[in-house]
Every structure is written in structure tokens, then in C-alpha cells.
Amino acid sequence: MRIGQRIMAVLVLVCMTGACLLGGRLEMTGASEELTGLSLFDRKETIYFWYSEEDMADFINSAAVAFGNEHSVRVLPRLVSESEYLEAINEATLHSDHVPDVYLISHDSLEKAYLAGLAAEVTQTEVCSEAYFPQAALSAVTYHGKLVAYPFYYDTTALVYNKTYLNEWLRQQAETVRQDEEGDGNGQEDIADTGTDLGTDMEGGGQEVQDPEAAAREEARIAALLETGIPQTVDDILYIGDTFDLPDGVEGIMKWDVSNIFYNHWIVGRYLNVGGECGDDASNVNIYNPETLACLEIYKALNQFFSMESDTISYDSVLQDLLDGKIVFTIATVDVVKLLDQAGEEGSLAYEFGVATMPRMSDTLDSRSMSVTGAVAVNGYSEHKELANEFAAFLTGEYSQGLYAWTGRAAANLAANQDHEVLKTFQREYAKSIPLPKMIETSNYWIQLEVLFSKVWNGGDVDELLLELSNQIDSQLGG
């Protein structure tokens, strides 16, 4: 995930100029000092909203004005530094006259916020429900069975592909089939023999698959792939790479940022469990298991198919290679949607691109992306909790429809972006994703897992590394 440095702090006073002019007019007409416009303005109930994402400023300010006008209240947003953000909220809560009543926070910090009393249980439960949000969003804001924030926006990964190239590959395959049928009538009789079933090979200790049922599954898998060109498994991607006469200038079939765990987690996400669905249960941890080992072995073997150096690759360089037509597939986060939309509007795209949900690791091994959810929490020490809850529900509910247009972020609300097919694909991936754990004891889990993937990619022993991670997390949880 890409997180920029957001350092500027701004306090926005909504409509202050108008209030001052009103005050002057009242004074000119002989009104008493108690009835000046400024006094009337101050009588409005006021809540303070804190956030640290600079790119959200215009959207938040707009929402504050809209909600304030609708409810005859004041919402004063404040953009603060991301550095020690929660600590700053706590300090302001204890020592400031302007307590942050409601604020934006990454879901993985909610345990810390809740235990400090800074995140109260939500009251607008009719909004914070499956009627408006996928289960992954609700799991992200749940702590020990309690909803302690409102899901707002999310980030996760999806498979991005060059649709122009895939259409060319499908044309090549159709031509091959036609020539086979004209030549000897075999058609697709031997199609299963041409695939590269990496996942099955890994599970079987590197031996070729001879099982008739497995061969039938392979034939059905490739036949399904040939209908759309969109890969459903890692084996599908390898099959395309083996059978595609790549156009000039294409450097490889697939590349992604293997140095960043956010783009790798889908590989083990279905089976590697830290904290359960909500990432808050210290008794529910399962890291060292046969399925995770098998998935990591597949990942390790992929290094011989894709030429990528983990210490030189970057997400930005991969996206540029995709736009330049140097690769066919990559793994990207939600920010790629705005990038493609803007390039399309400018007319600078030389190819057509598509987005699909993440492929399975094999016919028998699934995958699951990781997600991070931006949430809106109500301060447990606020004196305006009900109004703060109403604003949080407004921001994450009806008003979130405009979030992507303003910021390029994807709203967690199910009703948002239904007219945008690419964002709907990301939304489907988000719905089945696993939220990043929120337990304080495992706050370094992200970094530890990233180190493991780096070592596996560069030839490290999968069994040894996974057992080491399991023991380390177990120790941190007091096991």
C-alpha cells in the first residue's frame, strides 16, 4: 500500500466570513452585543473532525458544509500530521478545549484506539450493517464483537491486464485450433498436455500429474480460459505465457512488486490466519500449516518463470511497464483505477486494459487478498457523541457516493460506484478479502511477513521460514 507523508495541518472555519458580515449588520441596526451574528454562529452545536490524509481535504470540507447546512450545526475539519496521529488525538482529548469528536483512522489501529477510550461503540447500527457494507468492511471495524467505527474507504489488490494483448492471444489460439482441425482433426484433444500445472506439481512434490481426474480438470480449466482469456488460476497465467507469441516490445508475461507484502499477501491469505476474520482474536492464529506451505512453494517456484529482482523492483515502475505495454499482467491496488481513467480521458493510453479478481493459486489451492479499511471513529470522550455518530454515518453513507470522483479512493459502501465496472471488480475483491490484523501485539506482523516473502522469493527454505514466523507471532501473543 502506498502511504504518502501528509504533514500540513489546517483548521477550516465554515462560513466564518458570512457570520462576521451578519454580525456587523446587526450592530449597525442597533442590535445588542448578545445578538451579534458571531454570537448566533457560536450557539450552533459544534463538532471537530480530524483526519491526516491531505488528498481528502476538499471532500471532507464539502461534506462538513453539506452536513452543517442540513442539520444547522458546525463541523470543523482539521488536517493534522500523520506522524503519531492517534497520540495527537489523545493529547488533544486530554488537554484541548476542542476535543476531536470524530476522526479518520486506519482500521488496524482500532484496538489501540478502543482500549484508550478514543473509539466508542457506534450508535447508527442501521447504517453500519450488511445492508450497506460487505462483511470484510464490518469485520475491519469490529473489535471483540462490537462495531467501534464506520467503514469509509478501502484498499486491496486485483489483477490488472492488457486487454489488447489478451485479445491477440485469443486470436492466436483460435488460429492454432483452426489449423489443427484442418490438418489432422485432432482439435483440442491434447490441450491438457500443453499446460503448465505449477500448483499441482508443487503439491505432488514436483512429480508430473498422471491422475486421469487431474488431467480432466486441467483440460476443463484451459478450455474455460480459452473462452475469455481471463486467468482464474496461476496455472492459467503460466499457460498464457507458454503459448503466447508475445508482440515486439513485450518483456514478459507478468510482473508485480514482489518487495511489498500488500501485493503478495493473496498468495497465502486463504490459509494464513492471524486473529481470525476480525483480526482481534489472539487465540485464533494458524500460520504453520500444509496449505500455506504449499502456496509459498508455488510462490518460490514462480521466480524461475518471472524475471524480477525484489531489491530493484517498485510499484511505480511496474505500473509504468504496464502502461508502456511491456507486460501483460500485474497486481495493483485501487489507485490504478484513477490512473487508467485519467490516462483514458487524456487519450494517452495505447492499449485497452481490464481488471479481474485475483486468481487462485491452483485448482485446489485458493487465494485471498489483504485489505485495509479507512474508518470513521467517534471519540469516547466526546460531549457530542450523537451528533458525531450522525456525521460519521452521513460521511460513510450517502455522501460517500462522491468519494472516488473527489479523491480517487474507493468507498466501502456497497451502493457507491455501481456505474464503474472496474471499481465494481475491486469491490468484489474487497468483499472476500481479509482485513489486516488489529491486535497491538502483532503490530509488526506486516513487516515480518514481508521479510519472509523476500527470503522465500530469493530461495529461502519455506518450511524453516514459516515455522520461524509462527513461533515469533506465538511468542508475541504470549503463547
N, C-alpha and C positions, 0 to 999 in steps of 0.2 A: 504494500500500500504506500502511496506517495503522500507524505505529510510535509507540507512546507512550513517555514518558520513564519509565524504570524505574531508580530511584536507590537504593532501600533495599538494604542488604547484610546477610544473615543467615547465621549458621553453625549448622546443625542437628545436634545430637548425638543419635543414635538410641539410645533406651532407656537413657540415662545414669542416670536415676533408679533403674531396676531394678538396674543394676550396682552402684550405691552401696549400696543396701539389701542386696544379696548380700554385698558386702564387709563391711558391719557385722555380718551374721550369722556370717560366718566368723571374724571377730575375737572375737565373743562365745563361740564354741565352742573357742577356743584355737588356731586355725589360725595358722600363721606369716605374717609380713608378706608373704612372697613369694607366698602362695596366696590373697591377698585377692581379692575379686570384681573390683576395679578392675584388678588385675594380669592376671587371666584375660581381662578385656574387652580390655585393651591388646594381648594376644597375638594377637588376630584380625588378619588381613591387612586393611589399610585403604586405600581409595582416596577421593580427593576429586573431587567433581563440581561444576563451575562452570556457572552459567547467569545470564542477565541479564533474563529475561522474568518479571516479577512474577506474572503470571497463571498461570505454570507451577508455582508453589511447592508447592501441595497435591499435585499429580500427581507431581512429582519426589520429594517426601518419601515418598509412598506407595510409589513404585517402589523407592526406596532401602531401605525397610524390607522389602518383599517379597523383593527380591534378596538382601539381607543374611541374612534368615532361611533362604532356600533354600540359600545357599552357605556359611553360617556365616562371613560376613565383615562388614565395616563399609563402608557407602557414606555419606560425609558430604557432603551437598549444600551449596553456598554460593551465595546470591543476591548478585550484585555489580552495580555500576553499569554501564549500557550504554556510558557515555562512555569512550572509549579502552579498550574491553573487551579486545581482543587484546593491547594493550600491557601491561595489568594482568596477563594470564595469563603473558606473557613475563617480567615483573618478578618475579612470584611463583615462576616456574620457576627463575629465577637466584638469588633471594635469600631464599626462604622454606623452612622445614622441611616445609611442607605443600604440595608441588607439586600443581597441578591435573592430575590424571591423565587426566581425560576431561571434555569440556565441550561445551556447545551453541554453534553458530556458524552464521551465515548462509552459504550455500554460496558466495556471491560473494567471500568473504574467504578461501577455502581456498588460493588460490595464495600469498597473503601468509603464511598460517599454515604451509604446507608448506615454503616456502623458508626460513622461520625455524626449521625443525625442530620446530615445535609440532604438526604433524599427521602422524602416521605412517601408513604403508600398513595397511589393515585386514587382520585375520587371519581373521575369521569370514566368509569369502567365500561359504560355502554359504547364509548369511543375506542378505548383501549381493549379491543376484543377481536376475535377471529372474523367478525363481520367486516372489519376494516383492515386487518393486518394478517400476513401469513404467520404460521406458528413460529418460524425462525425469528421473526421480529419480536414476538411476545416472549419467547424464550430468552432473548437477549436482554430484555428489561425485567425479567423475573428473578427475584432473589429469595430463596427458601420459600417458594410458594406465593410470594407477594409481588404484585406489579409495583415497581418502585420508580418507573419513568414511562414516558410515552415514546414509542419508536418514531423516528423522524425521517432519517435517510440511511442508506446502506452502501457498502462497497463489497463486492465479491468478484469472482473471476468467471469468464466464459471463453469459449473457443472462437477466435476470430479468423476468418479465412478469406482468401482471394477467390471470389465467386467466378471471376473471369477465367482464372486458371482451372478451377474445378469443372467448369463447363467444357473447357478444352479437353480435360482428361476424360470426361464422359463421352465426348465425341470420338476420342481415340479408342476408347473401349468398344464403342458401338461399331467402329470400323473394323476392329480386330475380330469381333464376333461375326460380322458380315463376311469377312474374308475366310474365317474358319468354316462357316456354313457353306460357302461356295466351293471351298477346297475339298473338304472331306466329310462334311456333315456332322462333325463332332460337336459343333456349337460350344456350349459351356460345360461339356462333360467333365473336363479335367480342371475346372476352375478352382477347386479346393486345393489342388496341388501347387498352385502358384502363389498362394497367400503366405504371409509371414506371421505365424501364430506365436508371437513372442510370449504372450501371457501364459498360454497353455504349456509352452516349453519350459518356462520358469517353474511352474507349479509341478511339473513332472521331472524336475531335476535335470533339465537340459536334453531329455530324450524326445525324439520325434513322435508325434501323435499317430498311433496306428488304430486307435479305437474307432470303429465304424460310426458310432453315435457322435463322437467328436468331429469326425470328418464331415458328417451330415450337417452338424451345426455350423462348421466352417463354410460349407457351400452355401447354406442359407444366409449366413452373415454377409458374405461377399455379394450374393445376389441382391440382398436388400440395399447394400451400399451402392451398387450399380444403378439403382433406381433414382437416387437423389444426389449421390456424391458426398453427402454429409456423413462424416465418420461417427459411428456410435461407440467404437472401442479404439484403444491404442493400436490394436492389430489392423484396424481399418486404415489408420493413418500410414502405417508401415506398408500396407498393401498398395496404397496410392503411390507412395514413394518408390516402390519396386516396379510399378507398372506404368508410371508416368514418364513420357518423353518430355522432360522439362523444357520450356521455352528458353531461348537465349536470354542471359542475364539473371536467371534464377539460380541462386547459390545453394538452396537446399529446400527440402520439403517443409521443415518446421524449425522454429527457433523461439525460445522464450527465456525470460530472466531466471535462470536456474540458481542465481545467487540470492534470491528473495523468497522467503518461505511462503509469502502470500500467493505466489504463482506456482508453488509446489505442493501445497497442502492437500489439494484434491486427490493426490496420489494415495495418501494414507487416511484421508478424512473419514471414510466409512467405517474404519475399524480401530483407529487410534482414538481412545476415549480418555479425556481428562475433565472430570467434573460433570459428566452427563450432558443432557440436552441443554440445560441452562448454564453449564459451566460453573456451578456453585456447590457441587456435592463432593467433598473431599473423600468420601467413602466409595465413590464411583469412578475408579480410574483403571483403565486397561490399556497398557501400552505395548507390552511384550506379548504378542500373540501370533499365531501362524499366518493369519491373513495380512497383518501389517508387514511381517517379514517377507511374504510373497510379493506384495506391492512394491516394497523397497528393492527387492531383487530385480523386478521389472525396470524400475527407475534406473538402477545401476547399469543394467544391460543397454538402456537407451543411449548411453554415452557413446557406444560404438556405431550408432546409426546417425546421431545428430552431432555435428561438429560445433561444439560450444564450450568455451572456457569460462568457468564460473567466476574467475577473478578478473575477467576483462569485459564481460557482457553487462549490459544495463537495460533497463526497461525502455528508456527513451530511444536507445539505438535499435532495439528490436522493433519498436513501432515505426521508426523511420525506414527500416528494411522492409516492413510490410507495405508501407505506402509507396515505396520505390519499386515494388514488385520483385524483390529479391528472395522472398519466402512465400510459401503458400498458407501456412498455418502459424498462429501464435496464440498465447494465452494472455488476456488483457483484463484490466479492471474497468469499472464503469466510465472512467474518464475518456476511454477510447470512443465512446458514443459521440460526445461533443466534438472530438477531434475529427471524426469522419463526417459529422453533419456540417461542420464549418467548412471543411475542405470541399464537400459537395456543393455547398452554396457558392463558394468562390470559384468553382469549376476547375479546381486543381487536381482532382482525382483522375488518374489514368486508368484505373480499374474499378470494377464493382466489387464490393465487399459484403460479407454476410457474417452473422453471429449465431452460434449454436451453443446449447448447453454442453457442459464438459463431458467428454467420452468416458465410458467405463474403462477400467484397467484391462479387462479381458472379458470373455464370455461368462466367466464365473466369478470375477472379482469386480466389485463396484467401485465408484469413486464418489467423493463428496467435497465440495469447495468449503473453504472457511469464509466467514463473513464478519464484518464489523458494522455495528449499527450506531449511528449518531442518535442520541436520545435527549429528550427534554425532561429534566427533573425539577421537582418542586422542593424548595428548601424546607426542611423540617422545622426550622426556627423562624420561618416567615410569619408575619402577622396578617398576611393576606393570602392564606393558602387557597381559599376557594376561588378567588379571582385568578391566582397563579395557575390553578388547575384548568380554569376555563380558557386562559390564554394558551396553555400547553395543548389542550385539546383542539383549539382553533388553529394553531400553527401546524400541528401534525395531521389535522383532519382536512377540512375543506380548503384551507389556504395552501396546502402542500401541492395542490394541482399545478401551481406555477413555479415550483422549486427548480425543476430542470431548466426551464426557459431562463430563469434568473441566474442560476449558479452552475448548471451542468451536473448537479448531483441528482441521484435517483431517489425519489420519495419512497418510503417504506409502505405508504398507504396503497392498498390494492386498487383503488379507483384511479390513481394517478397514471398518466402516460399510456392510457389504453389505446391511443391512436398512434403510438410509436412502436413499431414491430420489434425493433432492436432492443428497446428498453423492456418490452414485454418478455423477451428472451432472458434478459438479465434478471428480471423479476422472478421468472420460473426457477432460475438457478439459485437465487436468493432464498426462495421458499423451501428448498431442500438442503440448504447449507447448514453448517454447524457454527454457531457463534464462538468467537474467541473466548476462552475461559475467563471468568471474572474474579477467581479466587486470588487473594493477596499473596498467598504462599507460592503460587505458581506464576507470579508476575514476570519471571524470566523464562517461562516456558517457550515463548515465541522465539527468543534468541537461541535457546538450547536446541530447539528443533531445527532451526536454520543451520546451525553448526553441524548437526547430524546429517542433514541433506547434502551439505557441501562435502563432507568426508565420504559419504556414500557415492556421490557423483564422481569423485576422484579416486574411486577404487577401494574405499574402506570396507572393512568386514561388517556386513549388515547385522548379523546376529550379535556380535560384540557391541556395536554402537547402540543398537536398540535396547539391549539389556542394560547398558550403562545409563541411558536416558531414563529408563523405567526405575532403576534404583535411585537415581538422583531425585526424580519427582516424588517418589515414595518417601525418601528421606526428608524432603522439604515439607511434606504433609504430615510428618511425624510418624511415618509407618515403620 
